[in-house]
Amino acid sequence: MQIVVGSLLTSYFRVGAGKQLLVLHGWGDNSRNWGTFAQELTRSYEVVVPDLPGFGGSEAPHKVWSLDDYAAFVSAFIDKVGLKPYAIIGHSNGGAIAIRGIANHGLEPDKLVLLASAGIRGENKGRNAVWQAVAKTGKVLAAPLPAGAKRKLRGNLYKAAGSDMLVAEHLQETFKRVVGEDVRADAAHIQVPALLMYGADDTTTPPRYGEVLSKVIRDSRLEILPGAGHFIQADAQSKVASLIEGFVQ
């Protein structure tokens, strides 16, 4: 389905019936990758998954966006579609958006689920230095190459360094802005019960992020799932769905 939210054409899907669960995907992801997981929850719930602006079938923002812009978009999407989310489920950057939205943009779910949530900044200064070095090296090495070869080389360098900078190349400046925003202060204002899940093998948003957030979110519970990585909803699909169902019920 498609609607216009603000000035942006927005794609989304909704399946199931019952209390509404709103899913906010992570950076570089889209709603199509959540179809199988959503089916796990449709026995008792309606699951709504939008493509956030710039991803999947949704139009990209016309300017550089921040977490506040994405959170305001989610609020506008809820109003436009006429949703009353009982719970918001945020994965990775979608978790950071959910936290910012609940704290500052009027999102009012009864419960919050954070899956491998991002939003803890400043703890990977070494990695950030590597990204900066990669960016400089990439520009030097790619300078004499054709445009297509430049993009491919830079993409391979960023991937090797563990950066999502070029996952959505058209949103590079937005990515730089978003990954600099810390949500710990926002999390301290969350008043609804929260379930946090992190994969034990996640190197992108490691379990210590969950430990940090669980300490500042007043009514929260942290689950570390062995054998799961960053895409915890795929690596441990049935377990994650079961924990969500138990928490929401």
Sequence and secondary structure as in RCSB ss.txt:
>XXXX:A:sequence
MQIVVGSLLTSYFRVGAGKQLLVLHGWGDNSRNWGTFAQELTRSYEVVVPDLPGFGGSEAPHKVWSLDDYAAFVS
AFIDKVGLKPYAIIGHSNGGAIAIRGIANHGLEPDKLVLLASAGIRGENKGRNAVWQAVAKTGKVLAAPLPAGAK
RKLRGNLYKAAGSDMLVAEHLQETFKRVVGEDVRADAAHIQVPALLMYGADDTTTPPRYGEVLSKVIRDSRLEIL
PGAGHFIQADAQSKVASLIEGFVQ
>XXXX:A:secstr
 EEEETTEEEEEEEEE SEEEEEE  TT  GGGGHHHHHHHTTTEEEEEE  TTSTTS   SS   HHHHHHHHH
HHHHHHT  EEEEEEETHHHHHHHHHHHHS    SEEEEES     SS HHHHHHHHHHHHHHHHHHTTS HHHH
HHHHHHHHHHHT  TTTTGGGHHHHHHHTT   HHHHTT  S EEEEEETT SSS HHHHHHHHHHSSSEEEEEE
TT  S HHHHTHHHHHHHHHHHH 
